[in-house]
Amino acid sequence: MEIMNDIFKDTINELEKSYGELGQMKKQLLSMSLDSFNYLFEGEKPLYKNIDAKTTQETISALQTDLLPLFEENKFEEGIKKVKNYIKLLQENLEEQK
């Protein structure tokens, strides 16, 4: 019986280790999807200020319909905050273009 108990404990330990590694991989993948937008908002003269209204709308739509739900579903708080901020900046930029 003790051998079975040891095997069970070892299995649980291995599963916990794998779960932790998968969690790190998931976070890295979510961060990578955010990276595809980060370049628009970085630097002294961010690119988002120079894109036209149509592209701005498309970018807002992608952030709202693709990235934000994905981050919310996975409870990726860092990504949620950034995406909401990016949407706000893009909306403000749209207003300035009018």
C-alpha positions as CSV (number, residue, x, y, z in Angstrom):
1,M,0.0,0.0,0.0
2,E,2.9,2.4,0.8
3,I,4.4,1.8,-2.7
4,M,1.1,2.9,-4.3
5,N,1.0,5.9,-2.0
6,D,4.5,6.9,-3.1
7,I,3.7,6.4,-6.8
8,F,0.6,8.5,-6.3
9,K,2.6,11.3,-4.6
10,D,5.3,11.2,-7.3
11,T,2.6,11.4,-10.0
12,I,1.0,14.4,-8.4
13,N,4.3,16.1,-8.0
14,E,5.1,15.6,-11.7
15,L,1.7,16.8,-12.7
16,E,2.1,20.0,-10.6
17,K,5.5,20.6,-12.2
18,S,4.0,20.2,-15.7
19,Y,1.0,22.5,-14.8
20,G,3.5,25.2,-13.7
21,E,5.4,24.9,-16.9
22,L,2.2,25.0,-19.0
23,G,1.2,28.2,-17.1
24,Q,4.4,29.8,-18.0
25,M,4.0,28.8,-21.6
26,K,0.5,30.2,-21.7
27,K,1.7,33.5,-20.3
28,Q,4.5,33.7,-22.9
29,L,2.0,33.0,-25.7
30,L,-0.4,35.7,-24.5
31,S,2.5,38.2,-24.2
32,M,3.6,37.4,-27.7
33,S,0.1,38.2,-29.0
34,L,0.3,41.5,-27.2
35,D,3.7,42.2,-28.7
36,S,2.2,42.3,-32.1
37,F,0.6,45.6,-31.1
38,N,3.1,47.1,-28.7
39,Y,5.3,48.6,-31.4
40,L,2.4,51.0,-32.3
41,F,2.5,52.6,-28.9
42,E,6.2,52.7,-28.1
43,G,8.8,55.5,-28.4
44,E,8.8,59.2,-28.4
45,K,6.6,59.4,-31.5
46,P,4.4,56.4,-31.4
47,L,3.1,55.1,-34.7
48,Y,-0.6,55.0,-33.7
49,K,-0.6,58.8,-33.9
50,N,0.1,58.7,-37.6
51,I,-2.3,56.0,-38.8
52,D,-5.5,56.9,-40.6
53,A,-9.0,56.7,-39.2
54,K,-9.8,53.4,-41.1
55,T,-6.7,51.7,-39.8
56,T,-7.3,53.0,-36.3
57,Q,-10.9,51.6,-36.3
58,E,-9.6,48.2,-37.6
59,T,-7.0,48.2,-34.8
60,I,-9.5,49.1,-32.1
61,S,-11.8,46.3,-33.5
62,A,-9.0,43.7,-33.4
63,L,-8.1,44.7,-29.8
64,Q,-11.8,44.6,-28.7
65,T,-12.9,41.5,-30.5
66,D,-9.8,39.3,-30.5
67,L,-7.2,40.2,-27.8
68,L,-9.4,41.6,-25.0
69,P,-11.7,38.5,-24.8
70,L,-8.7,36.2,-25.0
71,F,-7.0,38.0,-22.1
72,E,-10.1,38.1,-20.0
73,E,-10.8,34.4,-20.5
74,N,-7.2,33.6,-19.4
75,K,-7.2,36.2,-16.6
76,F,-4.1,37.9,-18.1
77,E,-4.3,41.1,-16.1
78,E,-1.2,42.7,-17.6
79,G,-2.6,42.3,-21.1
80,I,-6.1,43.4,-20.1
81,K,-4.7,46.7,-18.7
82,K,-2.5,47.3,-21.8
83,V,-5.2,46.6,-24.3
84,K,-7.7,48.8,-22.5
85,N,-5.1,51.6,-22.5
86,Y,-4.3,51.1,-26.2
87,I,-8.0,51.2,-27.1
88,K,-8.4,54.5,-25.1
89,L,-5.3,56.0,-26.8
90,L,-6.6,55.0,-30.3
91,Q,-10.1,56.4,-29.5
92,E,-8.6,59.7,-28.4
93,N,-6.5,59.8,-31.6
94,L,-9.7,59.2,-33.6
95,E,-11.3,62.2,-31.9
96,E,-8.3,64.4,-32.7
97,Q,-8.5,63.4,-36.3
98,K,-12.0,64.7,-36.7
